C-alpha cells in the first residue's frame, strides 16, 4: 500500500517534529522511485532552514530517519523510505534534480 503524498508529508513532518520540536520549521520533498533491486521506494528529503541546522546534532538525524521508517511502516506504507536532509534554501535544486539522470 502507498500513502498519498500529502499523508506521507504530514507523517514525515510529525515524526521529525517529535525529535527536533515545534520551534524549527520542517518542510518535505518527496519523489517516487525504486530501490536498486526494483522494489518501490520513496525519496524523502527533510528540509530545515540553514540557520537552524547547527542546532541539530547527528544523533537527532539518525533518530529522525528511524522515526520516519517506523511511522510509515505503522501506517501500512510498503515503500522503502530513502531519507536525506537538506537546507530549505536548496529546495530549487531539488526540484531541478527530478529531471536529471542519476550517475
C-alpha positions, 0 to 999 in steps of 0.5 A: 500500500502507498500513502498519498503524498500529502499523508506521507508529508504530514507523517514525515513532518510529525515524526521529525517534529517529535525529535527536533520540536515545534520551534524549527520549521520542517518542510518535505520533498518527496519523489517516487522511485525504486530501490536498486533491486526494483522494489518501490521506494520513496525519496524523502528529503527533510528540509530545515532552514540553514540557520537552524541546522547547527542546532541539530546534532547527528544523533537527532538525524539518525533518530529522525530517519528511524522515526520516519521508517517506523511511522510509515511502516505503522501506517501500512506504507510498503515503500522503502523510505530513502531519507536525506536532509537538506537546507530549505534554501536548496529546495530549487535544486531539488526540484531541478534534480527530478529531471536529471539522470542519476550517475 
